[in-house]
Structure formats: structure tokens, C-alpha cells
Amino acid sequence: MIPLHHEAPGDPTLLRWVADRLDHLIGLEASAMVLVIGLILLAIPVGILVAFVLNRRHAE
């Protein structure tokens, strides 16, 4: 039977490969990459809320 989930939270080989690719593409330290990606993730819901408020004001 094929297991549906890996026993670890993530595949360590895949996570190392993703981290290496991001480091190669961006060229920042790990803490800077965490900050940039975190800001991008926070910007998405903030952008949705801003669009909602602007759309609601425009509809009134």
C-alpha cells in the first residue's frame, strides 16, 4: 500500500531543494527571505480588504 502522507511535516529533500532555489534566485539571507515572503503573504488579505472597502464605498 502506498502511504498518503510523509511521516515528517514536509519532505526534507524537497524543502532543501526549494530553499536552495529561492536562495539562488533571490540571493538574500534566510531571515530576509522570511520577511519578504511574510510581507507578501500579509499583503494579499490586506489588498482584498482594501478592494472590498473601495468597492463598498463606490456602490453606495
N, CA, C and O atoms as a Tripos MOL2 file, in Angstrom:
@<TRIPOS>MOLECULE
protein
  240   239    60     0     0
PROTEIN
NO_CHARGES

@<TRIPOS>ATOM
      1 N           0.8320   -1.1750    0.0000 N.3       1 MET1
      2 CA          0.0000    0.0000    0.0000 C.3       1 MET1
      3 C           0.8830    1.2470    0.0000 C.2       1 MET1
      4 O           1.8920    1.2940    0.7030 O.2       1 MET1
      5 N           0.5080    2.2440   -0.7780 N.am      2 ILE2
      6 CA          1.2630    3.4890   -0.8630 C.3       2 ILE2
      7 C           0.7780    4.4250    0.2350 C.2       2 ILE2
      8 O          -0.4190    4.6950    0.3300 O.2       2 ILE2
      9 N           1.6960    4.9260    1.0720 N.am      3 PRO3
     10 CA          1.2570    5.8650    2.1230 C.3       3 PRO3
     11 C           0.8060    7.1890    1.5110 C.2       3 PRO3
     12 O           1.3910    7.6740    0.5430 O.2       3 PRO3
     13 N          -0.2380    7.7580    2.0910 N.am      4 LEU4
     14 CA         -0.7840    9.0040    1.5710 C.3       4 LEU4
     15 C          -0.0350   10.2230    2.0830 C.2       4 LEU4
     16 O          -0.0920   11.2850    1.4640 O.2       4 LEU4
     17 N           0.6630   10.0900    3.1980 N.am      5 HIS5
     18 CA          1.3490   11.2250    3.7970 C.3       5 HIS5
     19 C           2.7640   10.8330    4.1900 C.2       5 HIS5
     20 O           3.0250    9.6890    4.5620 O.2       5 HIS5
     21 N           3.6540   11.7750    4.1040 N.am      6 HIS6
     22 CA          5.0160   11.5850    4.5840 C.3       6 HIS6
     23 C           4.9970   11.7060    6.0960 C.2       6 HIS6
     24 O           4.2000   12.4720    6.6380 O.2       6 HIS6
     25 N           5.8590   10.9650    6.7940 N.am      7 GLU7
     26 CA          5.8350   10.9970    8.2540 C.3       7 GLU7
     27 C           6.3090   12.3330    8.8310 C.2       7 GLU7
     28 O           5.9750   12.6610    9.9690 O.2       7 GLU7
     29 N           7.0680   13.0930    8.0760 N.am      8 ALA8
     30 CA          7.5390   14.4070    8.5160 C.3       8 ALA8
     31 C           6.5560   15.4800    8.0220 C.2       8 ALA8
     32 O           5.7800   15.2250    7.1020 O.2       8 ALA8
     33 N           6.5850   16.6790    8.6270 N.am      9 PRO9
     34 CA          5.6940   17.7570    8.1670 C.3       9 PRO9
     35 C           5.9140   18.1040    6.6890 C.2       9 PRO9
     36 O           4.9920   18.5700    6.0200 O.2       9 PRO9
     37 N           7.0980   17.8840    6.1940 N.am     10 GLY10
     38 CA          7.3960   18.1190    4.7850 C.3      10 GLY10
     39 C           8.5430   17.2150    4.3670 C.2      10 GLY10
     40 O           9.3300   16.7660    5.2010 O.2      10 GLY10
     41 N           8.6320   16.9540    3.0890 N.am     11 ASP11
     42 CA          9.7170   16.1330    2.5850 C.3      11 ASP11
     43 C          11.0220   16.9170    2.7150 C.2      11 ASP11
     44 O          11.1710   17.9540    2.0690 O.2      11 ASP11
     45 N          11.9630   16.4590    3.5240 N.am     12 PRO12
     46 CA         13.1900   17.2250    3.7610 C.3      12 PRO12
     47 C          13.9880   17.4870    2.4870 C.2      12 PRO12
     48 O          14.5780   18.5580    2.3380 O.2      12 PRO12
     49 N          14.0140   16.5280    1.5720 N.am     13 THR13
     50 CA         14.7500   16.7150    0.3260 C.3      13 THR13
     51 C          14.1020   17.8060   -0.5150 C.2      13 THR13
     52 O          14.7980   18.6550   -1.0720 O.2      13 THR13
     53 N          12.7900   17.7920   -0.6110 N.am     14 LEU14
     54 CA         12.0730   18.8010   -1.3820 C.3      14 LEU14
     55 C          12.2170   20.1790   -0.7400 C.2      14 LEU14
     56 O          12.4550   21.1640   -1.4390 O.2      14 LEU14
     57 N          12.0750   20.2600    0.5810 N.am     15 LEU15
     58 CA         12.2100   21.5420    1.2660 C.3      15 LEU15
     59 C          13.6070   22.1210    1.1050 C.2      15 LEU15
     60 O          13.7480   23.3320    0.9310 O.2      15 LEU15
     61 N          14.6450   21.2890    1.1590 N.am     16 ARG16
     62 CA         16.0200   21.7660    0.9590 C.3      16 ARG16
     63 C          16.1920   22.2840   -0.4680 C.2      16 ARG16
     64 O          16.8350   23.3110   -0.6840 O.2      16 ARG16
     65 N          15.6070   21.5610   -1.4600 N.am     17 TRP17
     66 CA         15.6990   21.9830   -2.8550 C.3      17 TRP17
     67 C          14.9960   23.3270   -3.0690 C.2      17 TRP17
     68 O          15.5270   24.2040   -3.7500 O.2      17 TRP17
     69 N          13.7960   23.4890   -2.4860 N.am     18 VAL18
     70 CA         13.0640   24.7530   -2.6070 C.3      18 VAL18
     71 C          13.8560   25.8880   -1.9680 C.2      18 VAL18
     72 O          13.9550   26.9750   -2.5380 O.2      18 VAL18
     73 N          14.4200   25.6420   -0.7890 N.am     19 ALA19
     74 CA         15.2150   26.6650   -0.1050 C.3      19 ALA19
     75 C          16.4440   27.0380   -0.9310 C.2      19 ALA19
     76 O          16.7860   28.2170   -1.0270 O.2      19 ALA19
     77 N          17.1030   26.0600   -1.5220 N.am     20 ASP20
     78 CA         18.2710   26.3430   -2.3710 C.3      20 ASP20
     79 C          17.8810   27.1620   -3.5970 C.2      20 ASP20
     80 O          18.5970   28.0900   -3.9730 O.2      20 ASP20
     81 N          16.7500   26.8290   -4.2250 N.am     21 ARG21
     82 CA         16.2950   27.5660   -5.4080 C.3      21 ARG21
     83 C          15.9560   29.0140   -5.0480 C.2      21 ARG21
     84 O          16.3390   29.9360   -5.7670 O.2      21 ARG21
     85 N          15.2390   29.2170   -3.9330 N.am     22 LEU22
     86 CA         14.9020   30.5720   -3.5160 C.3      22 LEU22
     87 C          16.1570   31.3730   -3.1940 C.2      22 LEU22
     88 O          16.2530   32.5500   -3.5420 O.2      22 LEU22
     89 N          17.1150   30.7390   -2.5340 N.am     23 ASP23
     90 CA         18.3620   31.4200   -2.2130 C.3      23 ASP23
     91 C          19.1090   31.8000   -3.4800 C.2      23 ASP23
     92 O          19.6790   32.8870   -3.5670 O.2      23 ASP23
     93 N          19.1070   30.9150   -4.4550 N.am     24 HIS24
     94 CA         19.7870   31.1850   -5.7240 C.3      24 HIS24
     95 C          19.0820   32.3040   -6.5030 C.2      24 HIS24
     96 O          19.7470   33.1680   -7.0760 O.2      24 HIS24
     97 N          17.7540   32.2950   -6.5290 N.am     25 LEU25
     98 CA         17.0090   33.2960   -7.2980 C.3      25 LEU25
     99 C          17.0100   34.6620   -6.6300 C.2      25 LEU25
    100 O          17.1900   35.6790   -7.3000 O.2      25 LEU25
    101 N          16.8110   34.6970   -5.3210 N.am     26 ILE26
    102 CA         16.6710   35.9650   -4.6220 C.3      26 ILE26
    103 C          18.0220   36.4710   -4.1270 C.2      26 ILE26
    104 O          18.2980   37.6680   -4.2050 O.2      26 ILE26
    105 N          18.8530   35.5910   -3.6280 N.am     27 GLY27
    106 CA         20.1780   35.9670   -3.1600 C.3      27 GLY27
    107 C          20.1900   36.7110   -1.8370 C.2      27 GLY27
    108 O          21.1360   37.4500   -1.5600 O.2      27 GLY27
    109 N          19.1660   36.5360   -1.0140 N.am     28 LEU28
    110 CA         19.1040   37.1800    0.2920 C.3      28 LEU28
    111 C          19.3840   36.1580    1.3780 C.2      28 LEU28
    112 O          19.3660   34.9500    1.1400 O.2      28 LEU28
    113 N          19.6460   36.6680    2.5810 N.am     29 GLU29
    114 CA         19.7930   35.7730    3.7220 C.3      29 GLU29
    115 C          18.4370   35.1570    4.0580 C.2      29 GLU29
    116 O          17.3940   35.6410    3.6190 O.2      29 GLU29
    117 N          18.4700   34.0900    4.8360 N.am     30 ALA30
    118 CA         17.2320   33.3770    5.1710 C.3      30 ALA30
    119 C          16.2440   34.2760    5.9060 C.2      30 ALA30
    120 O          15.0470   34.2350    5.6210 O.2      30 ALA30
    121 N          16.7210   35.0810    6.8410 N.am     31 SER31
    122 CA         15.8070   35.9500    7.5900 C.3      31 SER31
    123 C          15.1770   37.0100    6.6850 C.2      31 SER31
    124 O          14.0110   37.3620    6.8630 O.2      31 SER31
    125 N          15.9330   37.5130    5.7260 N.am     32 ALA32
    126 CA         15.3860   38.4960    4.7920 C.3      32 ALA32
    127 C          14.3370   37.8610    3.8860 C.2      32 ALA32
    128 O          13.3240   38.4850    3.5710 O.2      32 ALA32
    129 N          14.5800   36.6140    3.4660 N.am     33 MET33
    130 CA         13.6000   35.9220    2.6280 C.3      33 MET33
    131 C          12.3120   35.6810    3.4050 C.2      33 MET33
    132 O          11.2210   35.8340    2.8560 O.2      33 MET33
    133 N          12.4280   35.3050    4.6750 N.am     34 VAL34
    134 CA         11.2370   35.0930    5.5090 C.3      34 VAL34
    135 C          10.4520   36.3860    5.6300 C.2      34 VAL34
    136 O           9.2240   36.3780    5.5530 O.2      34 VAL34
    137 N          11.1490   37.4920    5.8180 N.am     35 LEU35
    138 CA         10.4920   38.7880    5.9310 C.3      35 LEU35
    139 C           9.7780   39.1650    4.6350 C.2      35 LEU35
    140 O           8.6290   39.6030    4.6730 O.2      35 LEU35
    141 N          10.4380   39.0040    3.4980 N.am     36 VAL36
    142 CA          9.8360   39.3540    2.2080 C.3      36 VAL36
    143 C           8.6220   38.4820    1.9190 C.2      36 VAL36
    144 O           7.5670   38.9930    1.5430 O.2      36 VAL36
    145 N           8.7590   37.1820    2.0890 N.am     37 ILE37
    146 CA          7.6450   36.2730    1.8110 C.3      37 ILE37
    147 C           6.5000   36.5290    2.7910 C.2      37 ILE37
    148 O           5.3320   36.4790    2.4050 O.2      37 ILE37
    149 N           6.8270   36.8030    4.0580 N.am     38 GLY38
    150 CA          5.7900   37.1280    5.0430 C.3      38 GLY38
    151 C           5.0350   38.3890    4.6840 C.2      38 GLY38
    152 O           3.8130   38.4440    4.8230 O.2      38 GLY38
    153 N           5.7530   39.4070    4.2220 N.am     39 LEU39
    154 CA          5.0910   40.6450    3.8080 C.3      39 LEU39
    155 C           4.1830   40.4280    2.5990 C.2      39 LEU39
    156 O           3.1020   41.0100    2.5130 O.2      39 LEU39
    157 N           4.6230   39.6000    1.6840 N.am     40 ILE40
    158 CA          3.7850   39.2800    0.5150 C.3      40 ILE40
    159 C           2.5180   38.5610    0.9690 C.2      40 ILE40
    160 O           1.4210   38.8600    0.4980 O.2      40 ILE40
    161 N           2.6780   37.6110    1.8880 N.am     41 LEU41
    162 CA          1.5110   36.8660    2.3730 C.3      41 LEU41
    163 C           0.5470   37.7720    3.1320 C.2      41 LEU41
    164 O          -0.6660   37.5730    3.0620 O.2      41 LEU41
    165 N           1.0580   38.7490    3.8450 N.am     42 LEU42
    166 CA          0.1870   39.6870    4.5450 C.3      42 LEU42
    167 C          -0.4600   40.6930    3.5930 C.2      42 LEU42
    168 O          -1.5660   41.1700    3.8480 O.2      42 LEU42
    169 N           0.2200   41.0100    2.5110 N.am     43 ALA43
    170 CA         -0.3030   41.9870    1.5550 C.3      43 ALA43
    171 C          -1.5330   41.4620    0.8130 C.2      43 ALA43
    172 O          -2.3830   42.2490    0.3960 O.2      43 ALA43
    173 N          -1.6340   40.1690    0.6490 N.am     44 ILE44
    174 CA         -2.7630   39.5990   -0.0920 C.3      44 ILE44
    175 C          -4.0910   39.8620    0.6230 C.2      44 ILE44
    176 O          -4.9910   40.4240    0.0000 O.2      44 ILE44
    177 N          -4.2650   39.4870    1.8990 N.am     45 PRO45
    178 CA         -5.5520   39.7840    2.5450 C.3      45 PRO45
    179 C          -5.7810   41.2820    2.7340 C.2      45 PRO45
    180 O          -6.9220   41.7410    2.6710 O.2      45 PRO45
    181 N          -4.7190   42.0460    2.9640 N.am     46 VAL46
    182 CA         -4.8800   43.4930    3.0950 C.3      46 VAL46
    183 C          -5.3870   44.0700    1.7770 C.2      46 VAL46
    184 O          -6.2660   44.9310    1.7760 O.2      46 VAL46
    185 N          -4.8470   43.6100    0.6690 N.am     47 GLY47
    186 CA         -5.3090   44.0630   -0.6450 C.3      47 GLY47
    187 C          -6.7630   43.7020   -0.8940 C.2      47 GLY47
    188 O          -7.5130   44.4900   -1.4710 O.2      47 GLY47
    189 N          -7.1610   42.5210   -0.4630 N.am     48 ILE48
    190 CA         -8.5570   42.1040   -0.6220 C.3      48 ILE48
    191 C          -9.4730   42.9970    0.2100 C.2      48 ILE48
    192 O         -10.5340   43.4090   -0.2590 O.2      48 ILE48
    193 N          -9.0640   43.2960    1.4410 N.am     49 LEU49
    194 CA         -9.8780   44.1690    2.2960 C.3      49 LEU49
    195 C          -9.9760   45.5810    1.7260 C.2      49 LEU49
    196 O         -11.0480   46.1860    1.7650 O.2      49 LEU49
    197 N          -8.8870   46.1110    1.2010 N.am     50 VAL50
    198 CA         -8.9060   47.4510    0.5890 C.3      50 VAL50
    199 C          -9.8370   47.4570   -0.6170 C.2      50 VAL50
    200 O         -10.6280   48.3860   -0.7830 O.2      50 VAL50
    201 N          -9.7530   46.4400   -1.4530 N.am     51 ALA51
    202 CA        -10.6330   46.3590   -2.6170 C.3      51 ALA51
    203 C         -12.0970   46.2660   -2.1900 C.2      51 ALA51
    204 O         -12.9630   46.8760   -2.8180 O.2      51 ALA51
    205 N         -12.3800   45.5150   -1.1390 N.am     52 PHE52
    206 CA        -13.7450   45.3910   -0.6400 C.3      52 PHE52
    207 C         -14.2680   46.7340   -0.1570 C.2      52 PHE52
    208 O         -15.3870   47.1220   -0.4910 O.2      52 PHE52
    209 N         -13.4580   47.4510    0.6320 N.am     53 VAL53
    210 CA        -13.8880   48.7560    1.1560 C.3      53 VAL53
    211 C         -14.1020   49.7440    0.0250 C.2      53 VAL53
    212 O         -15.1010   50.4630    0.0110 O.2      53 VAL53
    213 N         -13.1780   49.7870   -0.9230 N.am     54 LEU54
    214 CA        -13.3400   50.7120   -2.0580 C.3      54 LEU54
    215 C         -14.5690   50.3720   -2.8900 C.2      54 LEU54
    216 O         -15.2830   51.2650   -3.3450 O.2      54 LEU54
    217 N         -14.8150   49.0800   -3.0890 N.am     55 ASN55
    218 CA        -15.9820   48.6580   -3.8590 C.3      55 ASN55
    219 C         -17.2670   48.9910   -3.1120 C.2      55 ASN55
    220 O         -18.2580   49.3860   -3.7270 O.2      55 ASN55
    221 N         -17.2570   48.8320   -1.7920 N.am     56 ARG56
    222 CA        -18.4380   49.1360   -0.9960 C.3      56 ARG56
    223 C         -18.7530   50.6320   -1.0070 C.2      56 ARG56
    224 O         -19.9170   51.0230   -1.0910 O.2      56 ARG56
    225 N         -17.7240   51.4580   -0.9220 N.am     57 ARG57
    226 CA        -17.9180   52.9090   -0.9830 C.3      57 ARG57
    227 C         -18.4460   53.3410   -2.3510 C.2      57 ARG57
    228 O         -19.2920   54.2290   -2.4570 O.2      57 ARG57
    229 N         -17.9260   52.6900   -3.3950 N.am     58 HIS58
    230 CA        -18.3440   53.0230   -4.7560 C.3      58 HIS58
    231 C         -19.8010   52.6070   -5.0180 C.2      58 HIS58
    232 O         -20.5060   53.2650   -5.7830 O.2      58 HIS58
    233 N         -20.2490   51.5150   -4.3830 N.am     59 ALA59
    234 CA        -21.6030   51.0130   -4.5910 C.3      59 ALA59
    235 C         -22.6480   51.8530   -3.8920 C.2      59 ALA59
    236 O         -23.8210   51.8040   -4.2630 O.2      59 ALA59
    237 N         -22.2580   52.6230   -2.8920 N.am     60 GLU60
    238 CA        -23.2310   53.4310   -2.1380 C.3      60 GLU60
    239 C         -23.6110   54.6890   -2.8500 C.2      60 GLU60
    240 O         -24.4170   55.4670   -2.3400 O.2      60 GLU60
@<TRIPOS>BOND
     1     1     2 1
     2     2     3 1
     3     3     4 2
     4     3     5 am
     5     5     6 1
     6     6     7 1
     7     7     8 2
     8     7     9 am
     9     9    10 1
    10    10    11 1
    11    11    12 2
    12    11    13 am
    13    13    14 1
    14    14    15 1
    15    15    16 2
    16    15    17 am
    17    17    18 1
    18    18    19 1
    19    19    20 2
    20    19    21 am
    21    21    22 1
    22    22    23 1
    23    23    24 2
    24    23    25 am
    25    25    26 1
    26    26    27 1
    27    27    28 2
    28    27    29 am
    29    29    30 1
    30    30    31 1
    31    31    32 2
    32    31    33 am
    33    33    34 1
    34    34    35 1
    35    35    36 2
    36    35    37 am
    37    37    38 1
    38    38    39 1
    39    39    40 2
    40    39    41 am
    41    41    42 1
    42    42    43 1
    43    43    44 2
    44    43    45 am
    45    45    46 1
    46    46    47 1
    47    47    48 2
    48    47    49 am
    49    49    50 1
    50    50    51 1
    51    51    52 2
    52    51    53 am
    53    53    54 1
    54    54    55 1
    55    55    56 2
    56    55    57 am
    57    57    58 1
    58    58    59 1
    59    59    60 2
    60    59    61 am
    61    61    62 1
    62    62    63 1
    63    63    64 2
    64    63    65 am
    65    65    66 1
    66    66    67 1
    67    67    68 2
    68    67    69 am
    69    69    70 1
    70    70    71 1
    71    71    72 2
    72    71    73 am
    73    73    74 1
    74    74    75 1
    75    75    76 2
    76    75    77 am
    77    77    78 1
    78    78    79 1
    79    79    80 2
    80    79    81 am
    81    81    82 1
    82    82    83 1
    83    83    84 2
    84    83    85 am
    85    85    86 1
    86    86    87 1
    87    87    88 2
    88    87    89 am
    89    89    90 1
    90    90    91 1
    91    91    92 2
    92    91    93 am
    93    93    94 1
    94    94    95 1
    95    95    96 2
    96    95    97 am
    97    97    98 1
    98    98    99 1
    99    99   100 2
   100    99   101 am
   101   101   102 1
   102   102   103 1
   103   103   104 2
   104   103   105 am
   105   105   106 1
   106   106   107 1
   107   107   108 2
   108   107   109 am
   109   109   110 1
   110   110   111 1
   111   111   112 2
   112   111   113 am
   113   113   114 1
   114   114   115 1
   115   115   116 2
   116   115   117 am
   117   117   118 1
   118   118   119 1
   119   119   120 2
   120   119   121 am
   121   121   122 1
   122   122   123 1
   123   123   124 2
   124   123   125 am
   125   125   126 1
   126   126   127 1
   127   127   128 2
   128   127   129 am
   129   129   130 1
   130   130   131 1
   131   131   132 2
   132   131   133 am
   133   133   134 1
   134   134   135 1
   135   135   136 2
   136   135   137 am
   137   137   138 1
   138   138   139 1
   139   139   140 2
   140   139   141 am
   141   141   142 1
   142   142   143 1
   143   143   144 2
   144   143   145 am
   145   145   146 1
   146   146   147 1
   147   147   148 2
   148   147   149 am
   149   149   150 1
   150   150   151 1
   151   151   152 2
   152   151   153 am
   153   153   154 1
   154   154   155 1
   155   155   156 2
   156   155   157 am
   157   157   158 1
   158   158   159 1
   159   159   160 2
   160   159   161 am
   161   161   162 1
   162   162   163 1
   163   163   164 2
   164   163   165 am
   165   165   166 1
   166   166   167 1
   167   167   168 2
   168   167   169 am
   169   169   170 1
   170   170   171 1
   171   171   172 2
   172   171   173 am
   173   173   174 1
   174   174   175 1
   175   175   176 2
   176   175   177 am
   177   177   178 1
   178   178   179 1
   179   179   180 2
   180   179   181 am
   181   181   182 1
   182   182   183 1
   183   183   184 2
   184   183   185 am
   185   185   186 1
   186   186   187 1
   187   187   188 2
   188   187   189 am
   189   189   190 1
   190   190   191 1
   191   191   192 2
   192   191   193 am
   193   193   194 1
   194   194   195 1
   195   195   196 2
   196   195   197 am
   197   197   198 1
   198   198   199 1
   199   199   200 2
   200   199   201 am
   201   201   202 1
   202   202   203 1
   203   203   204 2
   204   203   205 am
   205   205   206 1
   206   206   207 1
   207   207   208 2
   208   207   209 am
   209   209   210 1
   210   210   211 1
   211   211   212 2
   212   211   213 am
   213   213   214 1
   214   214   215 1
   215   215   216 2
   216   215   217 am
   217   217   218 1
   218   218   219 1
   219   219   220 2
   220   219   221 am
   221   221   222 1
   222   222   223 1
   223   223   224 2
   224   223   225 am
   225   225   226 1
   226   226   227 1
   227   227   228 2
   228   227   229 am
   229   229   230 1
   230   230   231 1
   231   231   232 2
   232   231   233 am
   233   233   234 1
   234   234   235 1
   235   235   236 2
   236   235   237 am
   237   237   238 1
   238   238   239 1
   239   239   240 2
@<TRIPOS>SUBSTRUCTURE
     1 MET1         2 RESIDUE 1 A MET
     2 ILE2         6 RESIDUE 1 A ILE
     3 PRO3        10 RESIDUE 1 A PRO
     4 LEU4        14 RESIDUE 1 A LEU
     5 HIS5        18 RESIDUE 1 A HIS
     6 HIS6        22 RESIDUE 1 A HIS
     7 GLU7        26 RESIDUE 1 A GLU
     8 ALA8        30 RESIDUE 1 A ALA
     9 PRO9        34 RESIDUE 1 A PRO
    10 GLY10       38 RESIDUE 1 A GLY
    11 ASP11       42 RESIDUE 1 A ASP
    12 PRO12       46 RESIDUE 1 A PRO
    13 THR13       50 RESIDUE 1 A THR
    14 LEU14       54 RESIDUE 1 A LEU
    15 LEU15       58 RESIDUE 1 A LEU
    16 ARG16       62 RESIDUE 1 A ARG
    17 TRP17       66 RESIDUE 1 A TRP
    18 VAL18       70 RESIDUE 1 A VAL
    19 ALA19       74 RESIDUE 1 A ALA
    20 ASP20       78 RESIDUE 1 A ASP
    21 ARG21       82 RESIDUE 1 A ARG
    22 LEU22       86 RESIDUE 1 A LEU
    23 ASP23       90 RESIDUE 1 A ASP
    24 HIS24       94 RESIDUE 1 A HIS
    25 LEU25       98 RESIDUE 1 A LEU
    26 ILE26      102 RESIDUE 1 A ILE
    27 GLY27      106 RESIDUE 1 A GLY
    28 LEU28      110 RESIDUE 1 A LEU
    29 GLU29      114 RESIDUE 1 A GLU
    30 ALA30      118 RESIDUE 1 A ALA
    31 SER31      122 RESIDUE 1 A SER
    32 ALA32      126 RESIDUE 1 A ALA
    33 MET33      130 RESIDUE 1 A MET
    34 VAL34      134 RESIDUE 1 A VAL
    35 LEU35      138 RESIDUE 1 A LEU
    36 VAL36      142 RESIDUE 1 A VAL
    37 ILE37      146 RESIDUE 1 A ILE
    38 GLY38      150 RESIDUE 1 A GLY
    39 LEU39      154 RESIDUE 1 A LEU
    40 ILE40      158 RESIDUE 1 A ILE
    41 LEU41      162 RESIDUE 1 A LEU
    42 LEU42      166 RESIDUE 1 A LEU
    43 ALA43      170 RESIDUE 1 A ALA
    44 ILE44      174 RESIDUE 1 A ILE
    45 PRO45      178 RESIDUE 1 A PRO
    46 VAL46      182 RESIDUE 1 A VAL
    47 GLY47      186 RESIDUE 1 A GLY
    48 ILE48      190 RESIDUE 1 A ILE
    49 LEU49      194 RESIDUE 1 A LEU
    50 VAL50      198 RESIDUE 1 A VAL
    51 ALA51      202 RESIDUE 1 A ALA
    52 PHE52      206 RESIDUE 1 A PHE
    53 VAL53      210 RESIDUE 1 A VAL
    54 LEU54      214 RESIDUE 1 A LEU
    55 ASN55      218 RESIDUE 1 A ASN
    56 ARG56      222 RESIDUE 1 A ARG
    57 ARG57      226 RESIDUE 1 A ARG
    58 HIS58      230 RESIDUE 1 A HIS
    59 ALA59      234 RESIDUE 1 A ALA
    60 GLU60      238 RESIDUE 1 A GLU
